[in-house]
Amino acid sequence: MLVQSHLHGAFLVSLCTDWIGTTGTLRRLEVSVRRYAVPDDVLVCTGTVTGKERAADGTGLLHLELTETRESDQVRCAIATATVALPL
């Protein structure tokens, strides 16, 4: 049995929304599932800020690179890019 592909994306969404809290907004997310995972795999989600800018609406935009990795063998199961908005 394999972990459903959309679950990888859901984990990366949770990483973003947990990090930005209730004052932030997830504006964009592009996910690419690269490898499978099976039940009981430990998956580790990490992210890096790759850029920042001020949006026309006065919020601060942060651009992120996200990775979901299988802990046992360090294989990347999913990669993503995202943009989040935070109040300035």
PyMOL Python script that loads the backbone (N, CA, C, O; Angstrom):
from pymol import cmd

cmd.read_pdbstr("""\
ATOM      1  N   MET A   1       0.846  -1.175   0.000  1.00  0.00           N
ATOM      2  CA  MET A   1       0.000   0.000   0.000  1.00  0.00           C
ATOM      3  C   MET A   1       0.896   1.244   0.000  1.00  0.00           C
ATOM      4  O   MET A   1       1.890   1.293   0.725  1.00  0.00           O
ATOM      5  N   LEU A   2       0.546   2.240  -0.807  1.00  0.00           N
ATOM      6  CA  LEU A   2       1.296   3.486  -0.909  1.00  0.00           C
ATOM      7  C   LEU A   2       0.513   4.634  -0.290  1.00  0.00           C
ATOM      8  O   LEU A   2      -0.714   4.599  -0.205  1.00  0.00           O
ATOM      9  N   VAL A   3       1.245   5.644   0.137  1.00  0.00           N
ATOM     10  CA  VAL A   3       0.626   6.883   0.612  1.00  0.00           C
ATOM     11  C   VAL A   3       0.093   7.624  -0.613  1.00  0.00           C
ATOM     12  O   VAL A   3       0.806   7.750  -1.608  1.00  0.00           O
ATOM     13  N   GLN A   4      -1.127   8.109  -0.562  1.00  0.00           N
ATOM     14  CA  GLN A   4      -1.718   8.814  -1.691  1.00  0.00           C
ATOM     15  C   GLN A   4      -0.932  10.086  -1.999  1.00  0.00           C
ATOM     16  O   GLN A   4      -0.487  10.789  -1.092  1.00  0.00           O
ATOM     17  N   SER A   5      -0.769  10.370  -3.284  1.00  0.00           N
ATOM     18  CA  SER A   5       0.065  11.494  -3.719  1.00  0.00           C
ATOM     19  C   SER A   5      -0.368  12.829  -3.139  1.00  0.00           C
ATOM     20  O   SER A   5       0.479  13.635  -2.756  1.00  0.00           O
ATOM     21  N   HIS A   6      -1.678  13.082  -3.066  1.00  0.00           N
ATOM     22  CA  HIS A   6      -2.134  14.389  -2.571  1.00  0.00           C
ATOM     23  C   HIS A   6      -1.789  14.584  -1.092  1.00  0.00           C
ATOM     24  O   HIS A   6      -1.758  15.720  -0.619  1.00  0.00           O
ATOM     25  N   LEU A   7      -1.530  13.507  -0.359  1.00  0.00           N
ATOM     26  CA  LEU A   7      -1.156  13.642   1.045  1.00  0.00           C
ATOM     27  C   LEU A   7       0.212  14.312   1.192  1.00  0.00           C
ATOM     28  O   LEU A   7       0.442  15.049   2.151  1.00  0.00           O
ATOM     29  N   HIS A   8       1.128  14.055   0.238  1.00  0.00           N
ATOM     30  CA  HIS A   8       2.425  14.726   0.270  1.00  0.00           C
ATOM     31  C   HIS A   8       2.226  16.246   0.199  1.00  0.00           C
ATOM     32  O   HIS A   8       2.841  16.995   0.958  1.00  0.00           O
ATOM     33  N   GLY A   9       1.372  16.687  -0.706  1.00  0.00           N
ATOM     34  CA  GLY A   9       1.067  18.109  -0.810  1.00  0.00           C
ATOM     35  C   GLY A   9       0.415  18.659   0.440  1.00  0.00           C
ATOM     36  O   GLY A   9       0.700  19.785   0.848  1.00  0.00           O
ATOM     37  N   ALA A  10      -0.457  17.874   1.053  1.00  0.00           N
ATOM     38  CA  ALA A  10      -1.132  18.314   2.279  1.00  0.00           C
ATOM     39  C   ALA A  10      -0.132  18.525   3.409  1.00  0.00           C
ATOM     40  O   ALA A  10      -0.270  19.461   4.196  1.00  0.00           O
ATOM     41  N   PHE A  11       0.876  17.656   3.493  1.00  0.00           N
ATOM     42  CA  PHE A  11       1.907  17.842   4.519  1.00  0.00           C
ATOM     43  C   PHE A  11       2.672  19.142   4.295  1.00  0.00           C
ATOM     44  O   PHE A  11       2.998  19.841   5.255  1.00  0.00           O
ATOM     45  N   LEU A  12       2.959  19.472   3.038  1.00  0.00           N
ATOM     46  CA  LEU A  12       3.700  20.702   2.748  1.00  0.00           C
ATOM     47  C   LEU A  12       2.826  21.942   2.981  1.00  0.00           C
ATOM     48  O   LEU A  12       3.328  22.982   3.408  1.00  0.00           O
ATOM     49  N   VAL A  13       1.543  21.834   2.706  1.00  0.00           N
ATOM     50  CA  VAL A  13       0.613  22.928   3.045  1.00  0.00           C
ATOM     51  C   VAL A  13       0.616  23.153   4.551  1.00  0.00           C
ATOM     52  O   VAL A  13       0.672  24.294   5.011  1.00  0.00           O
ATOM     53  N   SER A  14       0.555  22.067   5.317  1.00  0.00           N
ATOM     54  CA  SER A  14       0.569  22.191   6.781  1.00  0.00           C
ATOM     55  C   SER A  14       1.843  22.838   7.287  1.00  0.00           C
ATOM     56  O   SER A  14       1.814  23.630   8.228  1.00  0.00           O
ATOM     57  N   LEU A  15       2.965  22.500   6.661  1.00  0.00           N
ATOM     58  CA  LEU A  15       4.236  23.134   7.038  1.00  0.00           C
ATOM     59  C   LEU A  15       4.118  24.646   6.887  1.00  0.00           C
ATOM     60  O   LEU A  15       4.496  25.391   7.791  1.00  0.00           O
ATOM     61  N   CYS A  16       3.602  25.100   5.761  1.00  0.00           N
ATOM     62  CA  CYS A  16       3.473  26.546   5.510  1.00  0.00           C
ATOM     63  C   CYS A  16       2.483  27.199   6.461  1.00  0.00           C
ATOM     64  O   CYS A  16       2.796  28.216   7.080  1.00  0.00           O
ATOM     65  N   THR A  17       1.301  26.629   6.582  1.00  0.00           N
ATOM     66  CA  THR A  17       0.262  27.291   7.373  1.00  0.00           C
ATOM     67  C   THR A  17       0.573  27.252   8.868  1.00  0.00           C
ATOM     68  O   THR A  17       0.231  28.187   9.593  1.00  0.00           O
ATOM     69  N   ASP A  18       1.209  26.199   9.330  1.00  0.00           N
ATOM     70  CA  ASP A  18       1.629  26.171  10.735  1.00  0.00           C
ATOM     71  C   ASP A  18       2.676  27.246  10.999  1.00  0.00           C
ATOM     72  O   ASP A  18       2.677  27.871  12.060  1.00  0.00           O
ATOM     73  N   TRP A  19       3.566  27.459  10.036  1.00  0.00           N
ATOM     74  CA  TRP A  19       4.652  28.428  10.192  1.00  0.00           C
ATOM     75  C   TRP A  19       4.143  29.867  10.152  1.00  0.00           C
ATOM     76  O   TRP A  19       4.582  30.698  10.947  1.00  0.00           O
ATOM     77  N   ILE A  20       3.214  30.174   9.228  1.00  0.00           N
ATOM     78  CA  ILE A  20       2.758  31.566   9.097  1.00  0.00           C
ATOM     79  C   ILE A  20       1.671  31.918  10.109  1.00  0.00           C
ATOM     80  O   ILE A  20       1.409  33.098  10.344  1.00  0.00           O
ATOM     81  N   GLY A  21       1.041  30.918  10.708  1.00  0.00           N
ATOM     82  CA  GLY A  21       0.030  31.194  11.723  1.00  0.00           C
ATOM     83  C   GLY A  21      -1.244  31.793  11.150  1.00  0.00           C
ATOM     84  O   GLY A  21      -1.494  31.738   9.946  1.00  0.00           O
ATOM     85  N   THR A  22      -2.033  32.360  12.031  1.00  0.00           N
ATOM     86  CA  THR A  22      -3.347  32.868  11.623  1.00  0.00           C
ATOM     87  C   THR A  22      -3.293  34.223  10.924  1.00  0.00           C
ATOM     88  O   THR A  22      -4.275  34.640  10.311  1.00  0.00           O
ATOM     89  N   THR A  23      -2.154  34.914  11.009  1.00  0.00           N
ATOM     90  CA  THR A  23      -2.061  36.235  10.366  1.00  0.00           C
ATOM     91  C   THR A  23      -1.548  36.151   8.937  1.00  0.00           C
ATOM     92  O   THR A  23      -1.618  37.136   8.202  1.00  0.00           O
ATOM     93  N   GLY A  24      -1.036  34.999   8.528  1.00  0.00           N
ATOM     94  CA  GLY A  24      -0.485  34.841   7.189  1.00  0.00           C
ATOM     95  C   GLY A  24      -1.462  34.166   6.243  1.00  0.00           C
ATOM     96  O   GLY A  24      -2.482  33.613   6.657  1.00  0.00           O
ATOM     97  N   THR A  25      -1.121  34.226   4.953  1.00  0.00           N
ATOM     98  CA  THR A  25      -1.929  33.606   3.905  1.00  0.00           C
ATOM     99  C   THR A  25      -1.011  32.855   2.952  1.00  0.00           C
ATOM    100  O   THR A  25       0.019  33.380   2.529  1.00  0.00           O
ATOM    101  N   LEU A  26      -1.383  31.640   2.620  1.00  0.00           N
ATOM    102  CA  LEU A  26      -0.668  30.884   1.594  1.00  0.00           C
ATOM    103  C   LEU A  26      -1.200  31.350   0.246  1.00  0.00           C
ATOM    104  O   LEU A  26      -2.362  31.113  -0.084  1.00  0.00           O
ATOM    105  N   ARG A  27      -0.352  32.013  -0.527  1.00  0.00           N
ATOM    106  CA  ARG A  27      -0.797  32.591  -1.800  1.00  0.00           C
ATOM    107  C   ARG A  27      -0.599  31.649  -2.985  1.00  0.00           C
ATOM    108  O   ARG A  27      -1.389  31.667  -3.929  1.00  0.00           O
ATOM    109  N   ARG A  28       0.451  30.826  -2.941  1.00  0.00           N
ATOM    110  CA  ARG A  28       0.752  29.959  -4.075  1.00  0.00           C
ATOM    111  C   ARG A  28       1.504  28.736  -3.575  1.00  0.00           C
ATOM    112  O   ARG A  28       2.322  28.831  -2.660  1.00  0.00           O
ATOM    113  N   LEU A  29       1.222  27.584  -4.181  1.00  0.00           N
ATOM    114  CA  LEU A  29       1.946  26.360  -3.861  1.00  0.00           C
ATOM    115  C   LEU A  29       1.995  25.498  -5.107  1.00  0.00           C
ATOM    116  O   LEU A  29       0.961  25.218  -5.714  1.00  0.00           O
ATOM    117  N   GLU A  30       3.188  25.076  -5.491  1.00  0.00           N
ATOM    118  CA  GLU A  30       3.376  24.151  -6.610  1.00  0.00           C
ATOM    119  C   GLU A  30       4.151  22.960  -6.089  1.00  0.00           C
ATOM    120  O   GLU A  30       5.284  23.098  -5.630  1.00  0.00           O
ATOM    121  N   VAL A  31       3.530  21.776  -6.161  1.00  0.00           N
ATOM    122  CA  VAL A  31       4.111  20.557  -5.598  1.00  0.00           C
ATOM    123  C   VAL A  31       4.417  19.567  -6.712  1.00  0.00           C
ATOM    124  O   VAL A  31       3.646  19.411  -7.659  1.00  0.00           O
ATOM    125  N   SER A  32       5.552  18.906  -6.580  1.00  0.00           N
ATOM    126  CA  SER A  32       5.928  17.820  -7.479  1.00  0.00           C
ATOM    127  C   SER A  32       6.264  16.601  -6.624  1.00  0.00           C
ATOM    128  O   SER A  32       7.234  16.612  -5.866  1.00  0.00           O
ATOM    129  N   VAL A  33       5.448  15.545  -6.755  1.00  0.00           N
ATOM    130  CA  VAL A  33       5.703  14.307  -6.024  1.00  0.00           C
ATOM    131  C   VAL A  33       6.711  13.494  -6.833  1.00  0.00           C
ATOM    132  O   VAL A  33       6.481  13.202  -8.007  1.00  0.00           O
ATOM    133  N   ARG A  34       7.828  13.130  -6.202  1.00  0.00           N
ATOM    134  CA  ARG A  34       8.933  12.472  -6.897  1.00  0.00           C
ATOM    135  C   ARG A  34       9.093  10.994  -6.562  1.00  0.00           C
ATOM    136  O   ARG A  34       9.509  10.210  -7.416  1.00  0.00           O
ATOM    137  N   ARG A  35       8.770  10.603  -5.335  1.00  0.00           N
ATOM    138  CA  ARG A  35       8.980   9.226  -4.893  1.00  0.00           C
ATOM    139  C   ARG A  35       7.799   8.800  -4.023  1.00  0.00           C
ATOM    140  O   ARG A  35       7.047   9.632  -3.514  1.00  0.00           O
ATOM    141  N   TYR A  36       7.662   7.531  -3.872  1.00  0.00           N
ATOM    142  CA  TYR A  36       6.576   6.969  -3.080  1.00  0.00           C
ATOM    143  C   TYR A  36       6.919   6.978  -1.590  1.00  0.00           C
ATOM    144  O   TYR A  36       8.076   7.133  -1.199  1.00  0.00           O
ATOM    145  N   ALA A  37       5.910   6.812  -0.799  1.00  0.00           N
ATOM    146  CA  ALA A  37       6.050   6.575   0.640  1.00  0.00           C
ATOM    147  C   ALA A  37       5.016   5.524   0.999  1.00  0.00           C
ATOM    148  O   ALA A  37       3.988   5.398   0.333  1.00  0.00           O
ATOM    149  N   VAL A  38       5.288   4.780   2.041  1.00  0.00           N
ATOM    150  CA  VAL A  38       4.359   3.740   2.497  1.00  0.00           C
ATOM    151  C   VAL A  38       3.986   4.032   3.944  1.00  0.00           C
ATOM    152  O   VAL A  38       4.705   4.751   4.638  1.00  0.00           O
ATOM    153  N   PRO A  39       2.864   3.478   4.403  1.00  0.00           N
ATOM    154  CA  PRO A  39       2.500   3.679   5.806  1.00  0.00           C
ATOM    155  C   PRO A  39       3.663   3.300   6.726  1.00  0.00           C
ATOM    156  O   PRO A  39       4.392   2.342   6.464  1.00  0.00           O
ATOM    157  N   ASP A  40       3.818   4.044   7.773  1.00  0.00           N
ATOM    158  CA  ASP A  40       4.886   3.903   8.776  1.00  0.00           C
ATOM    159  C   ASP A  40       6.205   4.552   8.360  1.00  0.00           C
ATOM    160  O   ASP A  40       7.124   4.606   9.177  1.00  0.00           O
ATOM    161  N   ASP A  41       6.342   5.051   7.118  1.00  0.00           N
ATOM    162  CA  ASP A  41       7.514   5.862   6.788  1.00  0.00           C
ATOM    163  C   ASP A  41       7.443   7.145   7.602  1.00  0.00           C
ATOM    164  O   ASP A  41       6.366   7.719   7.763  1.00  0.00           O
ATOM    165  N   VAL A  42       8.567   7.593   8.110  1.00  0.00           N
ATOM    166  CA  VAL A  42       8.631   8.880   8.786  1.00  0.00           C
ATOM    167  C   VAL A  42       9.027   9.907   7.734  1.00  0.00           C
ATOM    168  O   VAL A  42      10.102   9.822   7.139  1.00  0.00           O
ATOM    169  N   LEU A  43       8.148  10.878   7.514  1.00  0.00           N
ATOM    170  CA  LEU A  43       8.384  11.912   6.513  1.00  0.00           C
ATOM    171  C   LEU A  43       8.710  13.219   7.216  1.00  0.00           C
ATOM    172  O   LEU A  43       8.017  13.620   8.151  1.00  0.00           O
ATOM    173  N   VAL A  44       9.774  13.884   6.759  1.00  0.00           N
ATOM    174  CA  VAL A  44      10.230  15.124   7.378  1.00  0.00           C
ATOM    175  C   VAL A  44      10.059  16.247   6.358  1.00  0.00           C
ATOM    176  O   VAL A  44      10.580  16.171   5.245  1.00  0.00           O
ATOM    177  N   CYS A  45       9.327  17.286   6.747  1.00  0.00           N
ATOM    178  CA  CYS A  45       9.104  18.440   5.872  1.00  0.00           C
ATOM    179  C   CYS A  45       9.956  19.610   6.355  1.00  0.00           C
ATOM    180  O   CYS A  45       9.962  19.941   7.541  1.00  0.00           O
ATOM    181  N   THR A  46      10.673  20.227   5.423  1.00  0.00           N
ATOM    182  CA  THR A  46      11.508  21.384   5.730  1.00  0.00           C
ATOM    183  C   THR A  46      11.298  22.462   4.673  1.00  0.00           C
ATOM    184  O   THR A  46      10.800  22.193   3.580  1.00  0.00           O
ATOM    185  N   GLY A  47      11.682  23.676   5.017  1.00  0.00           N
ATOM    186  CA  GLY A  47      11.545  24.776   4.080  1.00  0.00           C
ATOM    187  C   GLY A  47      12.635  25.806   4.260  1.00  0.00           C
ATOM    188  O   GLY A  47      13.233  25.936   5.329  1.00  0.00           O
ATOM    189  N   THR A  48      12.879  26.537   3.181  1.00  0.00           N
ATOM    190  CA  THR A  48      13.877  27.603   3.170  1.00  0.00           C
ATOM    191  C   THR A  48      13.278  28.829   2.497  1.00  0.00           C
ATOM    192  O   THR A  48      12.628  28.714   1.457  1.00  0.00           O
ATOM    193  N   VAL A  49      13.490  29.993   3.079  1.00  0.00           N
ATOM    194  CA  VAL A  49      13.071  31.244   2.445  1.00  0.00           C
ATOM    195  C   VAL A  49      14.082  31.571   1.354  1.00  0.00           C
ATOM    196  O   VAL A  49      15.281  31.658   1.617  1.00  0.00           O
ATOM    197  N   THR A  50      13.596  31.753   0.128  1.00  0.00           N
ATOM    198  CA  THR A  50      14.480  32.031  -1.004  1.00  0.00           C
ATOM    199  C   THR A  50      14.368  33.460  -1.514  1.00  0.00           C
ATOM    200  O   THR A  50      15.182  33.895  -2.329  1.00  0.00           O
ATOM    201  N   GLY A  51      13.365  34.193  -1.040  1.00  0.00           N
ATOM    202  CA  GLY A  51      13.225  35.578  -1.475  1.00  0.00           C
ATOM    203  C   GLY A  51      12.121  36.277  -0.701  1.00  0.00           C
ATOM    204  O   GLY A  51      11.289  35.647  -0.048  1.00  0.00           O
ATOM    205  N   LYS A  52      12.144  37.594  -0.795  1.00  0.00           N
ATOM    206  CA  LYS A  52      11.099  38.381  -0.134  1.00  0.00           C
ATOM    207  C   LYS A  52      10.845  39.631  -0.952  1.00  0.00           C
ATOM    208  O   LYS A  52      11.722  40.118  -1.666  1.00  0.00           O
ATOM    209  N   GLU A  53       9.619  40.144  -0.834  1.00  0.00           N
ATOM    210  CA  GLU A  53       9.238  41.367  -1.535  1.00  0.00           C
ATOM    211  C   GLU A  53       8.000  41.955  -0.878  1.00  0.00           C
ATOM    212  O   GLU A  53       7.344  41.300  -0.067  1.00  0.00           O
ATOM    213  N   ARG A  54       7.691  43.176  -1.229  1.00  0.00           N
ATOM    214  CA  ARG A  54       6.471  43.831  -0.728  1.00  0.00           C
ATOM    215  C   ARG A  54       5.431  43.765  -1.839  1.00  0.00           C
ATOM    216  O   ARG A  54       5.698  44.132  -2.983  1.00  0.00           O
ATOM    217  N   ALA A  55       4.240  43.291  -1.481  1.00  0.00           N
ATOM    218  CA  ALA A  55       3.142  43.189  -2.443  1.00  0.00           C
ATOM    219  C   ALA A  55       2.437  44.533  -2.577  1.00  0.00           C
ATOM    220  O   ALA A  55       2.575  45.410  -1.725  1.00  0.00           O
ATOM    221  N   ALA A  56       1.686  44.676  -3.653  1.00  0.00           N
ATOM    222  CA  ALA A  56       0.948  45.916  -3.907  1.00  0.00           C
ATOM    223  C   ALA A  56      -0.062  46.208  -2.807  1.00  0.00           C
ATOM    224  O   ALA A  56      -0.397  47.368  -2.564  1.00  0.00           O
ATOM    225  N   ASP A  57      -0.551  45.165  -2.140  1.00  0.00           N
ATOM    226  CA  ASP A  57      -1.540  45.377  -1.078  1.00  0.00           C
ATOM    227  C   ASP A  57      -0.895  45.694   0.276  1.00  0.00           C
ATOM    228  O   ASP A  57      -1.593  45.788   1.285  1.00  0.00           O
ATOM    229  N   GLY A  58       0.425  45.857   0.304  1.00  0.00           N
ATOM    230  CA  GLY A  58       1.114  46.239   1.535  1.00  0.00           C
ATOM    231  C   GLY A  58       1.567  45.087   2.408  1.00  0.00           C
ATOM    232  O   GLY A  58       2.142  45.308   3.473  1.00  0.00           O
ATOM    233  N   THR A  59       1.319  43.869   1.977  1.00  0.00           N
ATOM    234  CA  THR A  59       1.795  42.717   2.754  1.00  0.00           C
ATOM    235  C   THR A  59       3.212  42.354   2.318  1.00  0.00           C
ATOM    236  O   THR A  59       3.670  42.763   1.251  1.00  0.00           O
ATOM    237  N   GLY A  60       3.879  41.602   3.136  1.00  0.00           N
ATOM    238  CA  GLY A  60       5.196  41.093   2.787  1.00  0.00           C
ATOM    239  C   GLY A  60       5.065  39.703   2.212  1.00  0.00           C
ATOM    240  O   GLY A  60       4.408  38.844   2.800  1.00  0.00           O
ATOM    241  N   LEU A  61       5.682  39.472   1.069  1.00  0.00           N
ATOM    242  CA  LEU A  61       5.649  38.155   0.437  1.00  0.00           C
ATOM    243  C   LEU A  61       6.976  37.445   0.676  1.00  0.00           C
ATOM    244  O   LEU A  61       8.043  38.032   0.497  1.00  0.00           O
ATOM    245  N   LEU A  62       6.904  36.189   1.078  1.00  0.00           N
ATOM    246  CA  LEU A  62       8.082  35.349   1.228  1.00  0.00           C
ATOM    247  C   LEU A  62       7.957  34.192   0.256  1.00  0.00           C
ATOM    248  O   LEU A  62       6.915  33.541   0.181  1.00  0.00           O
ATOM    249  N   HIS A  63       9.030  33.938  -0.492  1.00  0.00           N
ATOM    250  CA  HIS A  63       9.078  32.826  -1.434  1.00  0.00           C
ATOM    251  C   HIS A  63       9.852  31.693  -0.766  1.00  0.00           C
ATOM    252  O   HIS A  63      10.898  31.918  -0.157  1.00  0.00           O
ATOM    253  N   LEU A  64       9.334  30.485  -0.885  1.00  0.00           N
ATOM    254  CA  LEU A  64       9.873  29.347  -0.153  1.00  0.00           C
ATOM    255  C   LEU A  64      10.179  28.179  -1.080  1.00  0.00           C
ATOM    256  O   LEU A  64       9.514  27.989  -2.098  1.00  0.00           O
ATOM    257  N   GLU A  65      11.194  27.399  -0.717  1.00  0.00           N
ATOM    258  CA  GLU A  65      11.433  26.090  -1.304  1.00  0.00           C
ATOM    259  C   GLU A  65      11.179  25.075  -0.200  1.00  0.00           C
ATOM    260  O   GLU A  65      11.711  25.202   0.903  1.00  0.00           O
ATOM    261  N   LEU A  66      10.365  24.066  -0.499  1.00  0.00           N
ATOM    262  CA  LEU A  66       9.944  23.083   0.493  1.00  0.00           C
ATOM    263  C   LEU A  66      10.349  21.684   0.042  1.00  0.00           C
ATOM    264  O   LEU A  66      10.385  21.390  -1.153  1.00  0.00           O
ATOM    265  N   THR A  67      10.648  20.839   1.002  1.00  0.00           N
ATOM    266  CA  THR A  67      11.030  19.458   0.712  1.00  0.00           C
ATOM    267  C   THR A  67      10.393  18.522   1.727  1.00  0.00           C
ATOM    268  O   THR A  67      10.355  18.811   2.923  1.00  0.00           O
ATOM    269  N   GLU A  68       9.898  17.402   1.232  1.00  0.00           N
ATOM    270  CA  GLU A  68       9.423  16.322   2.091  1.00  0.00           C
ATOM    271  C   GLU A  68      10.333  15.120   1.829  1.00  0.00           C
ATOM    272  O   GLU A  68      10.410  14.627   0.704  1.00  0.00           O
ATOM    273  N   THR A  69      11.017  14.657   2.868  1.00  0.00           N
ATOM    274  CA  THR A  69      12.035  13.617   2.739  1.00  0.00           C
ATOM    275  C   THR A  69      11.677  12.411   3.595  1.00  0.00           C
ATOM    276  O   THR A  69      11.200  12.549   4.721  1.00  0.00           O
ATOM    277  N   ARG A  70      11.916  11.222   3.038  1.00  0.00           N
ATOM    278  CA  ARG A  70      11.782  10.000   3.837  1.00  0.00           C
ATOM    279  C   ARG A  70      12.965   9.917   4.774  1.00  0.00           C
ATOM    280  O   ARG A  70      14.111   9.913   4.324  1.00  0.00           O
ATOM    281  N   GLU A  71      12.706   9.850   6.081  1.00  0.00           N
ATOM    282  CA  GLU A  71      13.771   9.895   7.082  1.00  0.00           C
ATOM    283  C   GLU A  71      14.729   8.706   6.977  1.00  0.00           C
ATOM    284  O   GLU A  71      15.927   8.865   7.206  1.00  0.00           O
ATOM    285  N   SER A  72      14.229   7.538   6.639  1.00  0.00           N
ATOM    286  CA  SER A  72      15.043   6.324   6.661  1.00  0.00           C
ATOM    287  C   SER A  72      16.194   6.343   5.665  1.00  0.00           C
ATOM    288  O   SER A  72      17.279   5.843   5.964  1.00  0.00           O
ATOM    289  N   ASP A  73      15.970   6.916   4.480  1.00  0.00           N
ATOM    290  CA  ASP A  73      17.015   6.877   3.453  1.00  0.00           C
ATOM    291  C   ASP A  73      17.284   8.230   2.796  1.00  0.00           C
ATOM    292  O   ASP A  73      18.006   8.310   1.802  1.00  0.00           O
ATOM    293  N   GLN A  74      16.702   9.288   3.353  1.00  0.00           N
ATOM    294  CA  GLN A  74      16.906  10.659   2.877  1.00  0.00           C
ATOM    295  C   GLN A  74      16.478  10.864   1.423  1.00  0.00           C
ATOM    296  O   GLN A  74      16.991  11.755   0.747  1.00  0.00           O
ATOM    297  N   VAL A  75      15.543  10.045   0.939  1.00  0.00           N
ATOM    298  CA  VAL A  75      15.004  10.211  -0.409  1.00  0.00           C
ATOM    299  C   VAL A  75      13.950  11.310  -0.377  1.00  0.00           C
ATOM    300  O   VAL A  75      13.081  11.324   0.495  1.00  0.00           O
ATOM    301  N   ARG A  76      14.033  12.229  -1.332  1.00  0.00           N
ATOM    302  CA  ARG A  76      13.026  13.287  -1.433  1.00  0.00           C
ATOM    303  C   ARG A  76      11.762  12.720  -2.056  1.00  0.00           C
ATOM    304  O   ARG A  76      11.765  12.281  -3.206  1.00  0.00           O
ATOM    305  N   CYS A  77      10.688  12.734  -1.290  1.00  0.00           N
ATOM    306  CA  CYS A  77       9.396  12.255  -1.795  1.00  0.00           C
ATOM    307  C   CYS A  77       8.666  13.345  -2.568  1.00  0.00           C
ATOM    308  O   CYS A  77       7.998  13.059  -3.561  1.00  0.00           O
ATOM    309  N   ALA A  78       8.790  14.592  -2.119  1.00  0.00           N
ATOM    310  CA  ALA A  78       8.114  15.700  -2.782  1.00  0.00           C
ATOM    311  C   ALA A  78       8.931  16.967  -2.610  1.00  0.00           C
ATOM    312  O   ALA A  78       9.593  17.172  -1.593  1.00  0.00           O
ATOM    313  N   ILE A  79       8.866  17.813  -3.632  1.00  0.00           N
ATOM    314  CA  ILE A  79       9.466  19.144  -3.563  1.00  0.00           C
ATOM    315  C   ILE A  79       8.390  20.154  -3.944  1.00  0.00           C
ATOM    316  O   ILE A  79       7.434  19.824  -4.646  1.00  0.00           O
ATOM    317  N   ALA A  80       8.555  21.375  -3.477  1.00  0.00           N
ATOM    318  CA  ALA A  80       7.544  22.391  -3.771  1.00  0.00           C
ATOM    319  C   ALA A  80       8.158  23.777  -3.690  1.00  0.00           C
ATOM    320  O   ALA A  80       9.204  23.986  -3.076  1.00  0.00           O
ATOM    321  N   THR A  81       7.478  24.713  -4.326  1.00  0.00           N
ATOM    322  CA  THR A  81       7.745  26.135  -4.124  1.00  0.00           C
ATOM    323  C   THR A  81       6.442  26.751  -3.647  1.00  0.00           C
ATOM    324  O   THR A  81       5.356  26.303  -4.014  1.00  0.00           O
ATOM    325  N   ALA A  82       6.564  27.779  -2.830  1.00  0.00           N
ATOM    326  CA  ALA A  82       5.381  28.427  -2.273  1.00  0.00           C
ATOM    327  C   ALA A  82       5.651  29.911  -2.089  1.00  0.00           C
ATOM    328  O   ALA A  82       6.797  30.351  -1.993  1.00  0.00           O
ATOM    329  N   THR A  83       4.572  30.663  -2.045  1.00  0.00           N
ATOM    330  CA  THR A  83       4.626  32.076  -1.682  1.00  0.00           C
ATOM    331  C   THR A  83       3.605  32.285  -0.574  1.00  0.00           C
ATOM    332  O   THR A  83       2.444  31.894  -0.699  1.00  0.00           O
ATOM    333  N   VAL A  84       4.050  32.903   0.505  1.00  0.00           N
ATOM    334  CA  VAL A  84       3.171  33.228   1.621  1.00  0.00           C
ATOM    335  C   VAL A  84       3.168  34.738   1.819  1.00  0.00           C
ATOM    336  O   VAL A  84       4.154  35.416   1.529  1.00  0.00           O
ATOM    337  N   ALA A  85       2.055  35.252   2.314  1.00  0.00           N
ATOM    338  CA  ALA A  85       1.934  36.681   2.610  1.00  0.00           C
ATOM    339  C   ALA A  85       1.804  36.854   4.115  1.00  0.00           C
ATOM    340  O   ALA A  85       1.063  36.130   4.780  1.00  0.00           O
ATOM    341  N   LEU A  86       2.539  37.826   4.635  1.00  0.00           N
ATOM    342  CA  LEU A  86       2.493  38.160   6.053  1.00  0.00           C
ATOM    343  C   LEU A  86       2.303  39.660   6.215  1.00  0.00           C
ATOM    344  O   LEU A  86       2.811  40.430   5.401  1.00  0.00           O
ATOM    345  N   PRO A  87       1.589  40.092   7.242  1.00  0.00           N
ATOM    346  CA  PRO A  87       1.450  41.522   7.465  1.00  0.00           C
ATOM    347  C   PRO A  87       2.800  42.123   7.838  1.00  0.00           C
ATOM    348  O   PRO A  87       3.611  41.493   8.516  1.00  0.00           O
ATOM    349  N   LEU A  88       3.023  43.343   7.388  1.00  0.00           N
ATOM    350  CA  LEU A  88       4.280  44.048   7.723  1.00  0.00           C
ATOM    351  C   LEU A  88       4.156  44.790   9.023  1.00  0.00           C
ATOM    352  O   LEU A  88       5.109  45.435   9.460  1.00  0.00           O
TER     353      LEU A  88
END
""", "prot")
cmd.dss("prot")
cmd.show_as("cartoon", "prot")
cmd.util.cbc("prot")
cmd.orient("prot")
